[in-house]
């Protein structure tokens, strides 16, 4: 009436270890930025948040550090996480929103009560009126369009930066789940360690992430495309650990696949665990409906085929897998009354 926005912009947030995504009610996903904050260690001033801060990783002077305040899907640095949340909440609300929003946040299914309180407290201090938590596999399943409220089994595997969340869902609740603190970050570390062992080459986190995204593979068959990817060679720059000088080497696609073998084996074992602990009636549903993959890690080349061959079940990658959790929190925040039963503890 007076030219100001008095409407409340309730928010859904995928508070990921690697990326934070924000869903604004009636607008959709409006932000997707790295979960990184640049801090001046002398003045404690926040210098940059998100993409701008990520560009500083490994390139800052001594008094500036680029911090990822979340580790394994939960808050590791409370003050920095609060500052990051405030930045994104303020940015999403807009300058002229006079009311605090209700915020629905996705958290790992294995989160402890202490970790839950830390997330809620950080969001409240960052400007939320009310904070509701939803388990990430439930949010991912809702965001992927699975019929979670029906009396049928739905299996979701959400592979994020810090965790892999596997769950079987039926009638609006999680029947069987397992949260594994292995995800995209563990894959980056595996690549770093592989190059150290084999080539005495030290690379940074950003370089390892680029190798994983551009050249990483989980599984090869004897198709022309797979053979080409397996034998292709890629240049990698880093520092020689023996001489201390810059060095460039070439690695093959097969070597990158070998480097990722250990974290991928743990993810596959997590999927097997949930299948083994699923009630028989729901297991029969899964044979028909298959397994749905979500999260950034699901985009790894050949991962769907690896899980399919190990489990013998159909495997599908969700549409927009990176957005699945954020979309799920948004669908819930659009109708909190209808979705109230999926919030908090699902069982």
LINVENLIN-V900822 format. One record per residue. N is the residue number from 1. RES is the residue in one letter. SS is DSSP state (hx for helix, st for strand, lp for the rest). Layout:
BEGIN
((N:RES:SS) (N:RES:SS))
END
This chain:
BEGIN
((1:X:lp) (2:X:lp) (3:X:lp) (4:X:lp) (5:X:st) (6:X:lp) (7:X:lp) (8:X:lp) (9:X:lp) (10:X:lp) (11:X:st) (12:X:st) (13:X:st) (14:X:st) (15:X:st) (16:X:lp) (17:X:lp) (18:X:lp) (19:X:st) (20:X:st) (21:X:st) (22:X:st) (23:X:st) (24:X:st) (25:X:lp) (26:X:lp) (27:X:lp) (28:X:st) (29:X:st) (30:X:st) (31:X:st) (32:X:st) (33:X:st) (34:X:st) (35:X:lp) (36:X:lp) (37:X:st) (38:X:st) (39:X:st) (40:X:st) (41:X:lp) (42:X:lp) (43:X:lp) (44:X:lp) (45:X:lp) (46:X:st) (47:X:st) (48:X:st) (49:X:st) (50:X:lp) (51:X:hx) (52:X:hx) (53:X:hx) (54:X:hx) (55:X:lp) (56:X:lp) (57:X:lp) (58:X:lp) (59:X:lp) (60:X:lp) (61:X:lp) (62:X:lp) (63:X:lp) (64:X:st) (65:X:st) (66:X:st) (67:X:st) (68:X:lp) (69:X:lp) (70:X:st) (71:X:st) (72:X:lp) (73:X:lp) (74:X:st) (75:X:st) (76:X:lp) (77:X:lp) (78:X:hx) (79:X:hx) (80:X:hx) (81:X:hx) (82:X:hx) (83:X:hx) (84:X:hx) (85:X:hx) (86:X:hx) (87:X:hx) (88:X:hx) (89:X:hx) (90:X:hx) (91:X:hx) (92:X:hx) (93:X:hx) (94:X:lp) (95:X:lp) (96:X:lp) (97:X:st) (98:X:lp) (99:X:lp) (100:X:lp) (101:X:lp) (102:X:st) (103:X:st) (104:X:st) (105:X:st) (106:X:st) (107:X:st) (108:X:lp) (109:X:lp) (110:X:lp) (111:X:lp) (112:X:lp) (113:X:hx) (114:X:hx) (115:X:hx) (116:X:hx) (117:X:hx) (118:X:hx) (119:X:hx) (120:X:hx) (121:X:hx) (122:X:hx) (123:X:hx) (124:X:hx) (125:X:hx) (126:X:lp) (127:X:lp) (128:X:lp) (129:X:lp) (130:X:st) (131:X:st) (132:X:st) (133:X:st) (134:X:st) (135:X:st) (136:X:hx) (137:X:hx) (138:X:hx) (139:X:hx) (140:X:hx) (141:X:hx) (142:X:hx) (143:X:hx) (144:X:lp) (145:X:lp) (146:X:lp) (147:X:lp) (148:X:lp) (149:X:lp) (150:X:lp) (151:X:lp) (152:X:lp) (153:X:lp) (154:X:st) (155:X:st) (156:X:st) (157:X:st) (158:X:st) (159:X:st) (160:X:lp) (161:X:lp) (162:X:lp) (163:X:lp) (164:X:st) (165:X:st) (166:X:st) (167:X:st) (168:X:st) (169:X:st) (170:X:st) (171:X:lp) (172:X:lp) (173:X:st) (174:X:st) (175:X:st) (176:X:st) (177:X:st) (178:X:st) (179:X:st) (180:X:st) (181:X:lp) (182:X:lp) (183:X:lp) (184:X:hx) (185:X:hx) (186:X:hx) (187:X:hx) (188:X:hx) (189:X:hx) (190:X:hx) (191:X:hx) (192:X:hx) (193:X:hx) (194:X:hx) (195:X:hx) (196:X:hx) (197:X:hx) (198:X:hx) (199:X:hx) (200:X:lp) (201:X:st) (202:X:st) (203:X:lp) (204:X:lp) (205:X:hx) (206:X:hx) (207:X:hx) (208:X:hx) (209:X:hx) (210:X:hx) (211:X:hx) (212:X:hx) (213:X:hx) (214:X:hx) (215:X:hx) (216:X:lp) (217:X:st) (218:X:lp) (219:X:lp) (220:X:lp) (221:X:lp) (222:X:lp) (223:X:lp) (224:X:hx) (225:X:hx) (226:X:hx) (227:X:hx) (228:X:hx) (229:X:hx) (230:X:hx) (231:X:hx) (232:X:lp) (233:X:st) (234:X:st) (235:X:st) (236:X:st) (237:X:st) (238:X:st) (239:X:st) (240:X:st) (241:X:lp) (242:X:lp) (243:X:lp) (244:X:lp) (245:X:lp) (246:X:st) (247:X:st) (248:X:st) (249:X:st) (250:X:st) (251:X:st) (252:X:st) (253:X:hx) (254:X:hx) (255:X:hx) (256:X:hx) (257:X:hx) (258:X:hx) (259:X:hx) (260:X:lp) (261:X:hx) (262:X:hx) (263:X:hx) (264:X:hx) (265:X:hx) (266:X:hx) (267:X:hx) (268:X:hx) (269:X:hx) (270:X:hx) (271:X:hx) (272:X:hx) (273:X:hx) (274:X:hx) (275:X:hx) (276:X:hx) (277:X:lp) (278:X:lp) (279:X:lp) (280:X:hx) (281:X:hx) (282:X:hx) (283:X:hx) (284:X:hx) (285:X:hx) (286:X:hx) (287:X:hx) (288:X:hx) (289:X:hx) (290:X:lp) (291:X:st) (292:X:st) (293:X:st) (294:X:st) (295:X:lp) (296:X:hx) (297:X:hx) (298:X:hx) (299:X:hx) (300:X:lp) (301:X:st) (302:X:lp) (303:X:hx) (304:X:hx) (305:X:hx) (306:X:hx) (307:X:hx) (308:X:hx) (309:X:hx) (310:X:hx) (311:X:hx) (312:X:lp) (313:X:lp) (314:X:lp) (315:X:st) (316:X:st) (317:X:st) (318:X:lp) (319:X:lp) (320:X:lp) (321:X:hx) (322:X:hx) (323:X:hx) (324:X:hx) (325:X:hx) (326:X:hx) (327:X:hx) (328:X:hx) (329:X:hx) (330:X:hx) (331:X:hx) (332:X:hx) (333:X:hx) (334:X:hx) (335:X:lp) (336:X:hx) (337:X:hx) (338:X:hx) (339:X:hx) (340:X:hx) (341:X:hx) (342:X:hx) (343:X:st) (344:X:lp) (345:X:lp) (346:X:lp) (347:X:lp))
END
